[in-house]
């Protein structure tokens, strides 16, 4: 998380709320079971206390906090403890309490949440601690030029053992908290050229020359070494907390998300993150799909406010929050919302009214979305081996996520349901997917490439993209790399064309057939080149298509409708059998999920009334989507079909193994339940 400065509840929603709270109480802190498995809707409040505070806790009273939480009725709450400046908002005996503490707000929050029967977690900044470095300069991470980092601590300093872990244990002992959301972690991690890191790197790897930048020998090994230090750091404090209180659930913000795609090793209890304040739905679309595949309880947090330019932070509309949270709920996840208390600890009442209305929207959908499982359709590979070659080290994106997310956007907008999986998860589940997409991943391990070949041989459908495809997948895709230089141009779409930037690799057809030729200008009949831009090859019982350039990176950067159609036409040429598909507006985001043996097709309307722009970030209204159709392969007629929780118009027919649902429209988020 970046640092920055009364409607009644229906009987139905109240019943649902009581059921949820009962579940959390019965499986929560007292029993030692992971209470995050059943928690669905939460609230997050933090202040990032600092040296300039003067009134922390002044207006934090039991009565006020209880009244505000009763409005929203969350399943769990996260409250302020220590932010990035490194000062605590409670009177710590271990570290640096803010000089502005006038009342112990955390104690009040503990009393309220205990009486309400809901878990209390803390927000605590881990790797990022500016105050700790002010007091202990030797704890700082060292830049390549030898200068100390003023904010980010070194993983081989005494910071963890002398401050972070003792402070976390202090909070558990003093406040009996139920969870920890450790912030400022992987996204605040950088390579460290401290003497301790250089010495341990030499000891662990046997490499004497320390790399200083990309392109140096052993640079990738140097980065992998630092990533391992980060995982060890998280494991240390998690194990220390669990040793004191096993029922205290611990997570590290954004660990094992898109930015950290390797297989989980650290013993954290759930996965979590907070997506971008503006245009958060786009970030949530990728994160929710990837984190949902990781096999742990998970949630994602929306900020309740945003900022445009330098105009200051302002609270979002209810409809904006509902749309952002919908894409998370549609993947089976839990949600929570970040609100800023006033420096005195008072919660702004009208903010809580907005949160309460948003909570009611989420609660109405909870029975149909929470803890659903995927119905495998299209798998998009998020290759950790490729990602870590190009990302902004250690864990920030750079542009390394663009092709993967471009593939996700293009496929969703062509009406398909998409899961995002890393190498290990996809390898274990290849056979379950009707279509597998490998978007511009240049360093896929040979074992997985061999698995792709076997998958296609057994009847699977595979789409691979990138300039490297002919060289790395030649036999499978049925082409060889031609001698001519890569070039860009246009690709044909219908009776027109769309520009594609970047290099597209010329290939020689062996067993493949050409799907489309690169155009040298925009007339699809007159400007054809002799270069195949996309090809298709039958291999065993299956089919593989290839686009020989950065088409998904292109789509991430422009999202041209004609490019979307070109990608959709390529998928259609593969004729993937058994795929559910939406036929309607491109902005209907579908997720094929299942629960208790029934299909739960989730539909999110990503459109807005008016328009958004670099100066207009706020969603003010979401119009009805208009009618659309969904084709669902189903071997026999369903027992029942209905829309929930909004009973929008639905008609359906079943014929020759296909259920066709005619949906009159949705507002923001609705679910089609198919009982089978």
C-alpha positions in Angstrom: 0.0 0.0 0.0 1.3 3.4 -0.9 1.5 6.1 1.8 -0.7 9.2 1.4 -1.7 11.6 3.6 -27.9 4.7 6.8 -29.7 2.4 4.9 -31.6 -0.4 6.6 -30.5 -4.0 6.1 -33.0 -6.3 4.6 -34.0 -9.4 6.5 -32.3 -11.5 3.9 -29.0 -9.7 4.2 -29.2 -9.8 8.0 -29.7 -13.5 8.0 -26.7 -13.9 5.7 -24.6 -11.7 8.0 -25.5 -13.7 11.0 -24.6 -16.9 9.3 -21.2 -15.5 8.2 -20.3 -14.1 11.6 -21.3 -17.4 13.3 -18.9 -19.2 10.9 -16.1 -16.8 11.7 -16.7 -17.1 15.4 -16.8 -20.9 15.4 -13.7 -21.3 13.3 -11.7 -18.3 14.4 -9.1 -17.3 16.9 -10.3 -19.5 19.8 -10.1 -22.8 17.9 -6.8 -22.2 16.0 -8.5 -22.9 12.6 -7.7 -20.5 9.8 -10.6 -18.1 10.2 -9.8 -16.5 6.8 -11.2 -19.6 5.1 -14.7 -18.4 5.9 -14.3 -14.6 6.3 -15.8 -12.8 3.3 -16.1 -9.0 3.9 -13.6 -6.9 5.9 -12.5 -3.4 6.7 -9.0 -2.0 6.8 -8.0 1.3 8.6 -4.5 2.6 8.9 -2.9 5.9 9.5 0.9 5.4 9.0 1.7 7.2 12.2 4.7 9.6 12.1 6.8 12.0 14.1 4.5 14.9 13.3 1.3 13.4 14.8 -0.2 15.2 17.8 -3.6 13.5 18.5 -3.5 9.8 17.8 -6.4 8.1 19.5 -7.9 11.3 20.9 -11.3 10.5 19.5 -11.1 6.8 19.6 -13.8 5.7 22.0 -15.5 2.3 22.5 -18.9 3.8 21.8 -17.8 5.5 18.5 -15.9 2.6 17.1 -18.7 0.1 18.0 -21.3 2.3 16.4 -19.4 2.7 13.1 -18.6 -1.1 12.9 -22.2 -2.0 13.6 -23.2 0.1 10.5 -21.0 -2.0 8.2 -21.0 -5.4 10.0 -17.7 -6.7 8.8 -16.4 -10.3 9.2 -13.0 -9.0 10.2 -11.1 -5.7 10.8 -7.5 -4.6 10.2 -6.3 -1.6 12.2 -3.3 0.6 12.3 -0.1 -0.5 14.1 3.1 0.6 12.4 3.3 2.3 8.9 6.1 3.0 6.5 7.5 5.9 8.6 8.3 3.3 11.3 6.5 4.9 14.2 3.8 2.9 16.0 0.3 4.1 16.8 0.3 2.2 20.1 2.7 2.7 23.1 5.3 0.2 22.2 8.1 -0.6 24.6 10.2 -2.2 21.8 10.4 0.4 19.0 9.5 4.0 18.3 6.0 5.1 19.4 4.7 8.2 17.7 5.1 11.2 20.0 1.5 12.0 19.1 -0.2 9.1 21.0 -2.7 10.5 23.4 -4.9 7.4 23.8 -4.2 3.7 23.0 -6.5 3.3 20.0 -5.5 -0.3 19.3 -6.6 -1.3 22.8 -10.1 0.2 22.1 -10.3 -1.6 18.8 -9.4 -4.9 20.5 -12.1 -4.4 23.1 -14.8 -3.6 20.5 -13.9 -6.4 18.1 -13.7 -8.9 20.9 -17.2 -7.9 22.1 -18.5 -8.1 18.6 -16.9 -11.5 18.1 -14.9 -10.6 15.0 -11.2 -11.1 14.4 -8.8 -8.1 14.7 -5.7 -7.9 12.6 -3.0 -5.2 12.4 -1.5 -3.3 9.5 2.3 -3.3 10.0 5.0 -2.2 7.7 7.8 -4.7 7.3 10.7 -4.2 4.9 10.0 -0.5 4.8 10.8 1.2 8.1 12.3 4.7 7.8 12.6 5.3 11.5 14.5 2.1 12.2 17.1 3.2 9.7 17.3 6.7 11.2 18.2 5.0 14.5 20.2 2.2 13.1 21.9 3.2 9.8 23.6 -0.2 9.7 20.2 -1.8 9.1 19.8 -0.1 5.7 19.8 -1.8 2.4 22.8 -0.6 0.3 22.5 0.6 -3.2 24.9 -0.5 -6.0 26.8 2.8 -5.7 27.4 2.2 -2.0 24.8 4.6 -0.6 22.3 3.5 2.1 18.6 3.3 1.3 16.8 5.7 3.6 13.6 3.6 3.8 14.2 -0.1 3.0 15.9 -2.4 5.5 18.5 -5.1 4.7 17.4 -8.7 5.0 20.7 -9.6 6.6 20.7 -6.8 9.2 19.6 -7.2 12.8 16.3 -5.5 12.0 14.2 -8.6 12.0 15.6 -10.1 15.2 15.9 -6.9 17.2 12.8 -4.9 16.1 10.3 -6.5 13.7 9.9 -9.9 15.4 10.0 -8.6 19.0 7.5 -5.9 18.1 5.1 -8.3 16.4 5.3 -10.6 19.5 4.7 -7.6 21.7 1.5 -6.8 19.9 0.3 -10.4 20.2 1.0 -10.5 23.9 -0.5 -7.1 24.7 -3.5 -7.1 22.5 -4.2 -10.8 21.7 -4.7 -9.9 18.0 -5.9 -12.5 15.6 -4.0 -11.6 12.4 -1.3 -9.5 10.8 -1.3 -7.9 7.3 2.4 -7.1 6.8 2.8 -4.2 4.3 5.7 -2.7 2.5 7.2 -6.1 1.8 8.0 -7.7 -1.6 7.1 -4.5 -3.6 9.6 -2.6 -1.3 12.4 -5.2 -1.8 15.5 -4.4 -3.9 18.9 -6.0 -4.4 21.2 -5.2 -1.5 25.0 -4.7 -2.0 25.8 -4.7 1.7 28.9 -6.5 2.8 26.8 -9.2 4.5 24.8 -9.9 1.3 27.9 -10.0 -0.8 29.6 -12.4 1.6 26.6 -14.7 1.9 26.1 -14.7 -1.9 29.6 -15.9 -2.4 29.2 -18.5 0.3 25.9 -19.9 -1.1 26.8 -19.8 -4.8 30.6 -20.0 -5.0 30.5 -17.0 -7.3 33.2 -14.4 -6.4 32.3 -11.6 -8.7 29.3 -9.6 -7.5 27.0 -8.5 -10.4 26.1 -4.8 -10.4 23.4 -4.6 -13.1 21.4 -6.3 -15.8 23.7 -7.9 -18.4 26.5 -8.7 -15.9 27.4 -12.3 -15.4 25.3 -14.1 -12.8 22.8 -11.2 -12.5 19.8 -13.6 -12.5 21.5 -15.7 -9.8 22.1 -12.5 -7.7 18.4 -11.6 -8.0 17.3 -15.1 -7.1 19.5 -15.0 -4.1 17.8 -11.9 -2.9 14.3 -13.3 -3.5 15.3 -16.3 -1.3 16.4 -13.9 1.4 13.0 -12.2 1.3 11.1 -15.6 1.6 13.3 -16.5 4.5 12.5 -13.2 6.2 8.7 -13.8 5.9 9.1 -17.4 7.1 11.0 -16.2 10.2 8.5 -13.8 11.5 5.5 -16.0 10.5 7.0 -18.9 12.4 7.8 -16.7 15.4 4.2 -15.5 15.6 2.7 -19.0 15.1 5.0 -20.3 17.9 3.4 -17.7 20.3 -0.2 -17.8 19.0 -0.9 -20.5 16.3 -4.4 -18.9 15.7 -2.9 -15.5 14.7 -3.1 -15.5 11.0 -0.2 -13.9 9.1 0.2 -12.7 5.5 2.7 -10.5 3.6 1.0 -8.1 1.3 1.2 -9.2 -2.4 3.3 -12.3 -1.6 2.7 -15.1 -4.2 0.6 -12.7 -6.3 1.3 -11.9 -10.0 4.4 -10.0 -8.9 5.8 -13.1 -7.1 4.6 -16.1 -9.2 6.8 -19.0 -8.0 5.5 -21.8 -5.9 4.6 -20.8 -2.3 7.2 -21.8 0.3 6.7 -19.3 3.2 4.1 -20.5 5.8 1.8 -17.6 5.5 -1.9 -18.3 6.2 -3.6 -16.5 3.4 -2.8 -14.4 0.3 -3.7 -10.8 0.1 -3.1 -7.5 -1.7 -4.5 -4.0 -2.3 -5.1 -3.0 -5.8 -4.6 0.4 -7.5 -6.7 3.3 -6.1 -7.6 4.4 -9.7 -8.7 1.8 -12.3 -8.4 -0.9 -9.7 -10.7 -3.3 -11.5 -8.0 -3.8 -14.2 -5.4 -4.7 -11.6 -7.9 -6.9 -9.7 -8.8 -8.9 -12.9 -5.3 -10.4 -13.2 -4.6 -10.6 -9.5 -7.8 -12.4 -8.6 -7.4 -14.9 -11.4 -3.9 -15.8 -10.4 -4.3 -15.8 -6.7 -7.4 -17.9 -6.9 -5.2 -20.7 -8.4 -2.8 -20.8 -5.5 -4.6 -23.1 -3.1 -4.8 -20.8 -0.1 -7.5 -18.6 1.4 -7.3 -15.2 -0.2 -8.7 -11.7 -0.3 -8.1 -8.5 -2.1 -8.6 -4.9 -0.9 -10.0 -1.9 -2.7 -9.1 1.6 -1.6 -12.2 3.6 -0.7 -10.6 6.8 -2.1 -8.5 7.9 -5.1 -6.6 10.9 -6.3 -6.4 12.5 -9.7 -3.2 14.4 -10.4 -2.3 16.5 -7.4 -5.9 17.3 -6.4 -6.0 15.4 -3.2 -7.6 12.2 -2.1 -11.4 11.9 -2.3 -13.9 9.1 -1.5 -15.2 6.9 -4.2 -18.8 6.4 -5.0 -20.6 3.2 -4.0 -21.0 2.1 -7.6 -17.2 2.5 -8.2 -16.4 0.3 -5.1 -19.0 -2.3 -6.1 -17.6 -2.6 -9.6 -14.0 -3.0 -8.3 -15.0 -5.6 -5.8 -17.1 -7.6 -8.2 -14.2 -8.9 -10.2 -12.7 -10.3 -7.0 -15.9 -11.9 -5.8 -16.4 -13.4 -9.2 -13.3 -15.5 -8.7 -14.5 -16.9 -5.3 -12.4 -14.5 -3.2 -13.0 -12.4 -0.1 -12.9 -8.6 -0.2 -12.1 -5.8 2.1 -12.0 -2.0 1.8 -9.4 0.5 3.0 -10.7 3.7 4.7 -8.6 6.4 6.3 -9.5 7.4 9.9 -8.9 11.0 10.9 -5.6 11.5 12.7 -7.5 11.6 16.0 -8.8 8.1 15.3 -12.4 9.2 14.5 -14.0 7.3 11.7 -15.9 9.7 9.3 -19.5 8.6 9.5 -20.6 9.2 6.0 -17.6 7.1 4.8 -19.0 4.2 6.9 -22.4 4.7 5.3 -20.8 4.2 1.9 -19.0 1.1 3.1 -22.2 -0.2 4.6 -24.1 0.1 1.3 -21.2 -1.5 -0.5 -21.2 -4.3 2.0 -24.9 -5.0 1.4 -24.2 -5.3 -2.3 -21.5 -7.9 -1.6 -23.5 -9.8 1.0 -26.3 -10.3 -1.5 -23.9 -12.1 -3.8 -22.0 -14.0 -1.2 -24.0 -17.3 -1.4 -23.4 -17.5 -5.1 -19.8 -16.4 -5.4 -17.7 -17.0 -2.2 -15.5 -20.0 -2.2 -16.6 -21.1 -5.6 -14.1 -23.2 -7.6 -13.1 -22.8 -11.2 -14.7 -24.6 -14.1 -11.6 -24.9 -16.3 -11.9 -23.2 -19.6 -9.0 -21.2 -20.9 -5.6 -21.2 -19.1 -3.2 -18.4 -19.6 0.4 -19.2 -18.5 2.1 -16.8 -16.1 5.7 -18.1 -16.5 7.8 -17.3 -13.5 10.9 -18.4 -15.4 10.2 -15.7 -18.1 8.8 -13.1 -15.7 11.8 -12.9 -13.5 14.1 -12.4 -16.5 12.4 -9.1 -17.4 10.6 -7.7 -14.3 11.8 -4.7 -12.2 13.7 -6.5 -9.5 13.0 -7.8 -7.1 9.2 -8.1 -7.3 7.9 -5.1 -9.3 6.4 -5.5 -12.7 8.2 -3.3 -15.1 6.7 -4.5 -18.3 7.1 -8.2 -17.6 3.4 -8.8 -16.9 2.1 -7.0 -20.1 1.9 -10.0 -22.4 0.2 -12.2 -19.9 -2.4 -9.5 -18.9 -2.9 -8.6 -22.6 -3.8 -12.2 -23.2 -6.2 -12.1 -20.3 -7.9 -9.0 -21.5 -8.2 -10.2 -25.1 -9.7 -13.5 -24.2 -12.1 -12.1 -21.7 -13.3 -9.6 -24.2 -13.9 -12.3 -26.7 -16.3 -13.9 -24.3 -14.2 -16.6 -22.6 -13.6 -17.5 -19.0 -9.9 -17.2 -18.2 -7.7 -18.6 -15.4 -4.1 -17.5 -14.9 -1.7 -20.2 -13.7 2.1 -20.5 -13.1 4.3 -23.2 -14.5 3.8 -25.8 -11.8 0.0 -25.3 -11.4 -0.5 -25.4 -15.2 1.6 -28.5 -15.5 -0.5 -30.3 -13.0 -3.8 -29.3 -14.5 -3.1 -29.1 -18.3 -5.6 -31.8 -19.2 -8.5 -30.0 -17.5 -8.3 -26.9 -19.9 -10.0 -26.7 -23.3 -7.5 -24.1 -24.5 -4.0 -23.2 -23.2 -2.4 -19.8 -24.1 1.3 -19.2 -23.7 1.8 -15.4 -24.2 5.3 -14.3 -25.3 7.0 -16.4 -22.6 10.6 -16.9 -23.8 12.0 -19.0 -21.0 9.4 -21.8 -20.4 11.2 -24.9 -19.0 11.8 -27.8 -21.4 9.7 -30.1 -19.2 6.6 -27.8 -19.6 7.2 -27.5 -23.3 7.2 -31.3 -23.6 4.0 -31.3 -21.6 2.5 -28.9 -24.1 3.3 -31.2 -26.9 1.8 -34.2 -25.2 -1.3 -32.1 -24.3 -1.8 -31.2 -28.0 -1.1 -34.7 -29.1 -3.9 -35.9 -26.8 -6.4 -33.5 -28.4 -5.7 -30.2 -26.6 -5.7 -26.7 -28.2 -2.7 -24.5 -27.7 -2.0 -20.9 -28.7 1.6 -19.7 -28.4 2.9 -16.2 -29.3 6.2 -14.4 -29.7 9.1 -14.0 -32.0 10.8 -17.0 -30.4 8.0 -19.5 -31.2 9.5 -20.9 -34.4 12.9 -21.5 -32.8 11.6 -23.0 -29.6 8.5 -24.9 -30.7 9.3 -25.6 -34.3 8.1 -29.2 -34.6 5.0 -28.6 -32.5 3.9 -25.5 -34.4 5.0 -26.9 -37.8 7.3 -24.0 -38.9 11.0 -23.2 -38.9 12.6 -19.8 -38.4 13.3 -18.0 -41.7 16.4 -16.1 -42.3 14.7 -12.8 -43.0 14.7 -10.1 -40.3 11.7 -9.6 -38.1 9.5 -6.6 -38.9 6.2 -5.0 -38.1 3.2 -4.0 -40.2 -0.5 -4.7 -40.2 -2.6 -7.8 -39.8 -5.8 -8.4 -41.7 -9.1 -8.2 -39.9 -12.3 -8.7 -41.9 -12.1 -6.4 -44.8 -9.7 -4.1 -43.0 -6.5 -4.2 -41.0 -4.9 -3.2 -37.7 -1.3 -2.0 -37.0 0.9 -4.3 -34.9 4.0 -2.7 -33.4 7.2 -4.5 -32.7 8.9 -7.3 -34.5 7.1 -10.3 -36.1 9.3 -13.2 -37.0 9.3 -14.5 -40.6 8.8 -18.3 -40.6 8.9 -21.1 -43.2 5.9 -23.4 -43.2 6.6 -27.1 -42.8 3.5 -28.9 -41.7 1.6 -25.7 -40.6 -0.9 -23.7 -42.7 -1.0 -20.0 -42.8 -3.9 -18.3 -41.0 -2.9 -14.7 -41.8 -0.1 -12.9 -43.7 1.6 -9.7 -42.5 0.4 -6.7 -44.5 2.9 -4.1 -45.6 0.1 -1.5 -45.8 -3.5 -1.5 -44.8 -5.3 -3.1 -47.8 -5.7 -6.8 -47.0 -5.9 -7.8 -50.7 -3.3 -5.5 -52.2 -0.7 -5.3 -49.5 -0.1 -8.9 -48.5 3.5 -9.8 -47.9 5.0 -13.3 -48.2 5.4 -13.4 -44.4 3.0 -15.6 -42.3 2.1 -13.7 -39.2 -0.1 -16.5 -37.7 -0.1 -20.2 -38.5 -2.0 -23.4 -37.4 -0.7 -26.9 -37.2 -2.4 -30.2 -36.5 -0.3 -32.3 -34.1 -1.6 -35.7 -33.0 -5.2 -35.3 -32.1 -5.0 -31.6 -31.3 -4.2 -28.3 -32.9 -1.7 -25.5 -32.1 -1.9 -22.0 -33.4 1.0 -19.5 -33.3 1.2 -15.7 -33.7 4.8 -15.0 -34.4 5.2 -11.7 -32.6 4.2 -9.7 -29.5 0.5 -9.6 -30.2 -0.5 -9.8 -26.5 1.9 -7.1 -25.5 0.5 -5.1 -28.3 -3.0 -5.6 -27.0 -2.1 -4.7 -23.5 -0.8 -1.4 -24.7 -3.6 -0.4 -27.1 -6.7 -2.7 -26.8 -7.8 -1.9 -30.3 -11.1 -3.5 -31.2 -9.7 -4.8 -34.5 -6.8 -6.4 -32.7 -9.2 -8.1 -30.3 -11.0 -9.5 -33.2 -7.8 -10.8 -34.8 -7.0 -12.6 -31.6 -10.6 -14.0 -31.4 -10.4 -15.2 -35.0 -7.2 -17.0 -34.2 -8.8 -18.7 -31.2 -11.9 -19.6 -33.3 -9.6 -21.3 -35.9 -8.5 -23.7 -33.2 -12.1 -24.8 -32.8 -11.7 -25.5 -29.1 -14.3 -28.0 -28.0 -16.4 -27.5 -24.9 -15.8 -23.8 -24.2 -18.5 -21.6 -22.6 -18.7 -18.3 -24.5 -20.5 -15.0 -24.1 -21.9 -13.5 -27.3 -22.5 -9.9 -26.5 -20.8 -6.7 -25.5 -17.0 -7.0 -25.0 -17.2 -5.4 -21.6 -19.1 -8.4 -20.0 -16.5 -10.2 -17.9 -17.4 -13.8 -17.4 -16.0 -16.3 -14.9 -17.1 -19.9 -15.1 -17.2 -21.2 -11.5 -18.9 -24.0 -9.7 -20.2 -24.7 -6.2 -21.8 -27.8 -4.7 -22.0 -29.5 -8.1 -23.7 -26.6 -9.9 -22.4 -24.1 -12.4 -22.2 -20.5 -11.2 -21.5 -18.3 -14.2 -20.4 -14.9 -12.9 -21.0 -11.8 -15.0 -19.4 -8.5 -14.3 -20.4 -5.4 -16.3 -17.2 -3.4 -16.7 -18.8 -0.5 -18.6 -19.5 3.0 -17.3 -21.8 5.8 -18.1 -20.2 8.9 -19.6 -16.4 8.3 -19.9 -13.2 7.8 -17.9 -10.0 9.6 -18.8 -6.6 10.5 -17.3 -8.4 13.3 -15.5 -11.6 11.5 -14.8 -11.1 8.4 -12.7 -14.4 8.1 -10.8 -17.2 5.8 -11.9 -20.4 7.7 -11.3 -22.9 5.3 -12.9 -22.9 1.9 -14.5 -25.6 1.4 -17.2 -27.4 -1.8 -17.9 -25.3 -4.0 -20.1 -28.1 -4.7 -22.6 -29.0 -8.2 -23.6 -26.4 -10.9 -24.3 -26.3 -14.7 -24.9 -24.2 -17.4 -23.4 -23.5 -20.8 -25.0 -22.8 -23.5 -22.4 -21.8 -27.0 -23.5 -23.9 -29.3 -21.3 -24.4 -33.1 -21.9 -28.0 -33.1 -20.6 -30.7 -30.5 -19.8 -30.3 -28.6 -16.5 -32.6 -29.1 -13.6 -33.1 -25.4 -13.2 -31.5 -22.1 -14.4 -31.9 -18.7 -12.6 -30.2 -15.4 -12.1 -29.2 -14.3 -8.6 -29.3 -12.1 -6.6 -30.9 -9.8 -9.2 -33.8 -11.6 -11.0 -33.0 -10.1 -14.4 -34.7 -11.5 -17.5 -33.6 -15.0 -18.4 -34.7 -17.4 -21.1 -32.9 -20.6 -22.0 -33.0 -23.5 -24.3 -31.1 -26.8 -24.5 -30.5 -28.5 -27.7 -27.9 -31.1 -28.9 -25.7 -30.7 -25.9 -25.7 -26.9 -25.7 -27.5 -24.8 -23.2 -28.2 -21.3 -24.6 -29.0 -18.7 -22.1 -30.6 -15.4 -23.2 -29.9 -12.8 -20.5 -31.8 -9.5 -20.7 -29.0 -7.6 -19.1 -27.1 -7.0 -15.9 -26.3 -3.9 -13.9 -22.9 -4.4 -12.2 -22.7 -8.0 -11.2 -25.0 -10.9 -11.4 -24.7 -14.7 -11.4 -26.4 -17.4 -13.6 -26.9 -20.5 -11.5 -27.3 -23.7 -13.5 -28.4 -26.7 -11.4 -27.3 -29.9 -13.0 
